[in-house]
Amino acid sequence: MNAIDFNNESTASVTYNTGESTTKTGSGTALSSPTIQTNYFNDEIVHTYGSASTISSVTKNVNIESTSTTSTGFADEGAGGAPGTGQGSSLTATGGSAAWVGETFAIIADQPGCSAGGSTQAGACTYGLEVPPSGNGYVVCCNTGTGYGETFYATAISQAQAQLDAHSQSGSQKVIVLLSDGDANIDGPDACKEAIQNAENAEADGIWIISIAYESSNNSSSSCPTDTNGSNGNTGTYGGHLSISALCTMELISHNPVSDPTDFAGLSTTPETGTGYKTDTTMFSAMKNYCTSKGSNPASDTGNTGSRFYNVVTDSQLADVFAQLGESLSTERLVSDAAQ
């Protein structure tokens, strides 16, 4: 199911619309975003803003990011309640006098009959690929206290693969771009290695996976806590089988025996099933050795392979990566039959 409630198409910039995200544009110091009508119960109402100047405040502000010349803002209004009625107010922001845009989204809750606004109780609403709270059958990880909203990107990879398989244009190259610090920390033992396993499945399907490690830890003792062997203060009783660092995980998501068999001589090029290298010390050690060979601060891979890895630590580097990706992925190229 699509995460965004957009059953009814419209291209008009209006203040009231049914379903899909709507947009307002203008110029000046007062920014605003549209109201919206939802199609599903307990849609989450989210407002975003962008300005060619600075934004000094946003009603119900969650976050503002600014440079010397531009800024973006984000406001979460909460669950909209019953469908079929106008939801949300035209939230406002204040900024410098410049061109601006405001957009509103309605995000569908991932289960019917959920309880809006709950954070830890069973049955609370969750949205998109957010991890459900403890009490819904998920185990609390890493002594966070609630287990709510933790990082689990293995599902993001598998869901992206499913969406590409279902909706991509025939003959086009399917691509997944994963941006994360790589520190998966919930949803069962070996959450980091599960992401590598899901990446292998996607790459065997002809999908390119571009992984962007952003400020990722190269310490396997302090990152990817669900993957460590046994229990300790960081993992509670949630230990997995074999330790791995967040940075190594992000490398292996884009470079592994399936995507780059020449770099992993002797290892199977067929995606692992079951526990795989979660418990296979020989195989897993060989994969970790690949990370070790790249050093403690591996450089970004810019080779023309079907899967790529970027290691960034600053906002400016991150902006450069997306500029490179925008250019490289929009270039015409021959696509192999395996990618169709």
Secondary structure, 3 states (H helix, E strand, C coil): CCCECCCCCCCCCCCCCECCCEEEEEEEEEEECCCEECCCCCCEEEEEEEECCCEEEECCEEEEEECCCCEEEEEEEEECCCCCCEECCCCEEEEEEEEEEEEEEEECECCCCCECCCCCCCCECCECCCCCCCCCCCCCCCCCCCCCCCCCCHHHHHHHHHHHHHHCCCCCCCEEEEEECCCCCCCCCCHHHHHHHHHHHHHHCCCEEEEEEECCCCCCCCCCHHHCECCCCCCCCCCECCCCCHHHHHHHHHCCCCCCHHHHCCCCCCCCCCCHHHCCHHHHHHHHHHHHHCCCCCCCCCCCCCCEEEEECCHHHHHHHHHHHHHHHCCCCCCCHHHC
